[in-house]
């Protein structure tokens, strides 16, 4: 599982109070639905809203995830950043007990 782009930079109109950055996540193959978990972290993470999970549908190699940006407290001319993390569900192995 990987991001299509290693980084994304976007400018928003100065009168905007909300914005969206679309992030594409891909996988090798396209069989079966594939769920991934998402999180964001860094100094400015509270300005970015990321869905907790996303599912790449059966038959698809990728899914686009909308990252919402709260622009209401942005200072014009400033740069803000966050890092988006993805993880896949762990496969649990069961061990028979007697």
Helices and strands as residue ranges (DSSP letters): E 2-3, E 18-26, E 34-41, G 45-47, E 48-50, E 53-56, E 62-70, E 83-88
